[in-house]
């Protein structure tokens, strides 16, 4: 059964986009570690956190991720990558 969401409840959702090729085990471990860290830092329950992982083809990285979400949203980017568009 699902709990009720009330105004003011914390419901953080993390979206990880990465070049395809990681195993399901790696994705599960990553999702668990991110959820644990987020819950600890924000002080919310683990049951409030959701994590999704999106595999992106390497050939699509710049057009589907870098341009719109990294370069295009620099004002909301808290951790910048150590690379730029070629």
C-alpha positions in Angstrom: 0.0 0.0 0.0 1.2 3.5 -0.8 1.4 6.3 1.7 -0.4 9.6 1.4 1.5 12.6 0.1 0.7 15.8 2.0 1.7 19.4 1.2 5.1 20.0 2.7 6.2 16.4 2.6 9.6 15.8 1.1 9.6 13.7 -2.0 13.0 14.0 -3.6 13.5 12.3 -6.9 16.9 11.8 -8.5 17.4 11.2 -12.2 20.8 9.8 -13.3 21.6 10.0 -16.9 24.8 8.2 -18.0 26.3 6.6 -21.0 24.9 3.1 -21.5 27.0 0.1 -20.5 26.7 -0.2 -16.7 25.3 -3.5 -15.3 22.0 -3.7 -13.5 23.9 -4.5 -10.3 25.9 -1.3 -10.6 22.7 0.7 -11.2 21.0 -0.9 -8.2 24.0 -0.1 -6.0 24.2 3.5 -7.3 20.5 4.0 -6.7 20.7 2.7 -3.2 23.8 4.8 -2.3 22.2 8.0 -3.7 19.0 7.3 -1.9 20.8 6.7 1.4 22.9 9.8 1.1 20.0 12.0 0.1 17.8 10.8 3.0 20.7 11.4 5.4 21.6 14.9 4.1 18.0 16.1 3.8 16.8 14.3 6.9 13.9 12.5 5.2 12.9 8.8 5.2 14.3 6.5 2.6 10.8 5.7 1.6 10.3 9.3 0.4 13.2 9.0 -2.1 13.0 7.7 -5.7 15.8 7.2 -8.1 15.7 6.6 -11.9 18.6 5.7 -14.2 18.5 6.6 -17.9 21.0 5.0 -20.3 22.1 7.4 -23.1 24.0 6.3 -26.2 27.5 7.8 -26.2 26.7 9.3 -29.6 23.7 11.1 -28.2 25.3 12.4 -25.0 26.0 16.0 -26.1 22.6 16.6 -27.9 20.4 14.8 -25.3 22.2 15.6 -22.0 25.1 18.1 -22.2 23.5 20.8 -24.3 20.0 20.9 -22.7 20.8 19.9 -19.1 24.3 20.8 -18.3 25.1 23.8 -20.5 21.5 24.8 -20.8 20.8 24.7 -17.1 24.0 26.1 -15.7 22.1 28.1 -13.1 20.8 24.9 -11.4 24.0 22.8 -11.8 25.7 22.3 -8.4 28.4 20.0 -9.6 30.0 20.8 -13.0 31.7 18.1 -15.1 35.4 18.4 -15.9 34.8 18.4 -19.6 33.1 20.6 -22.1 31.6 20.2 -25.6 34.3 19.6 -28.2 
